[in-house]
Amino acid sequence: MDMDEAKRKYQGLVESIRAMEKVAVAFSGGADSTLLLKAALDSGAEVTAFMAIGEIFFPQEQSGAIHLAEKMGVDVITFKVDLVNDGQFVRNWEDRCYVCKSAIFSRIKREARELDISYILEGSHLDDLKEIRPGRAALLDLNIRSPLMDAQLTKTEVRSLLKDLGLPNWDLPSNTCLATRVPHDVRITSTILRRVERAEAALAPFKFKDLRVRDHEYWARVEVAPEDLPGLFQEREKVVQALKKLGYRRVALDLEGYGAR
C-alpha cells in the first residue's frame, strides 16, 4: 500500500466534505465510520453524529463508540431502533439488511431534516463493492452519501490512515450485528439475540480472531479466522463447556473458518 496515495485520498475526502458545509455522520465506532467522522471534523464543516441503538447491537461496542466520539470531541445523538418488533425484519428473509438500513437511515434523515442538514454520510469503502450487500440498496434509495467510497479508499487504507492519525481503533476487528448470527428464514427473537451475545462474550477471553457464534437453536456453530483454528482445538473442551452452560446442547466448529465462501 502507498501511504502517500492514501493521504492524498484522505485530503480529497476532507475537501469534499468541506464543500458540503453541514453534514450528518452515521457513526458506529467501527474503523470506517471513525475515519469518516475524523475527516468531517478536519473539514471544518458543521458535524452532527448519529448512532442507532437497539437489541441487535452489541452493548459493549455501543458504549465504546460513544466513549470514542467523546474523546474526539463529538456528542453523538443516539436513537432507538426497535427492529425486534418489525415484522419485516424478524422474518429474517434475505432482505433483512435492507430493512434494517432503511429503518436506521430513514430515522437519521428525519432527524437531519429537522436540523436543516442536507447531507447524510456513511462509512462504506471501496472494498465493500466486492461483496453482496443488500443494505447498500437502501442507502442508494435514500440518497445517503458514501464519501470513503467516492474517495476510492480501501479497507487497508482506512486502517492505515486511522493509525497515522492516532485513532485507537485502527485495528479494531470488523463486526456485524447480532442478527447476522441467525440463519435466514429463522425468526429473530430477543431470546436468540441475547443468547448469541452471551455466547460470544463467554468466548471473548480466548481472543479468537473473527469470532462468530452462529445460533442454530439447540446447537452453536463456532467460526474463527482460519489461522486460529489450531488454537480453538486446543481450547475445545473449555469452549464446549462455556457454550453448553448457556443452554446449547451441541457445539460445532466450522472447519473452513470465518469468511469462507
Stockholm file with secondary structure:
# STOCKHOLM 1.0

chainA/1-261         MDMDEAKRKYQGLVESIRAMEKVAVAFSGGADSTLLLKAALDSGAEVTAFMAIGEIFFPQEQSGAIHLAEKMGVDVITFKVDLVNDGQFVRNWEDRCYVCKSAIFSRIKREARELDISYILEGSHLDDLKEIRPGRAALLDLNIRSPLMDAQLTKTEVRSLLKDLGLPNWDLPSNTCLATRVPHDVRITSTILRRVERAEAALAPFKFKDLRVRDHEYWARVEVAPEDLPGLFQEREKVVQALKKLGYRRVALDLEGYGAR
#=GR chainA/1-261 SS CCHHHHHHHHHHHHHHHHTTCEEEEECCSSHHHHHHHHHHHHHTCEEEEEEEESTTSCHHHHHHHHHHHHHTTCCEEEEECCGGGCHHHHTTCTTHHHHHHHHHHHHHHHHHHHTTCCEEECCCCGGGGGSCCHHHHHHHHTTCBCHHHHTTCCHHHHHHHHHHTTCTTTTCCCCCCGGGGSCTTSCCCHHHHHHHHHHHHHHGGGCCTTCEEEEETTEEEEECCGGGHHHHHHTHHHHHHHHHTTTCSEEEECTTCTTCC
#=GC SS_cons         CCHHHHHHHHHHHHHHHHTTCEEEEECCSSHHHHHHHHHHHHHTCEEEEEEEESTTSCHHHHHHHHHHHHHTTCCEEEEECCGGGCHHHHTTCTTHHHHHHHHHHHHHHHHHHHTTCCEEECCCCGGGGGSCCHHHHHHHHTTCBCHHHHTTCCHHHHHHHHHHTTCTTTTCCCCCCGGGGSCTTSCCCHHHHHHHHHHHHHHGGGCCTTCEEEEETTEEEEECCGGGHHHHHHTHHHHHHHHHTTTCSEEEECTTCTTCC
//
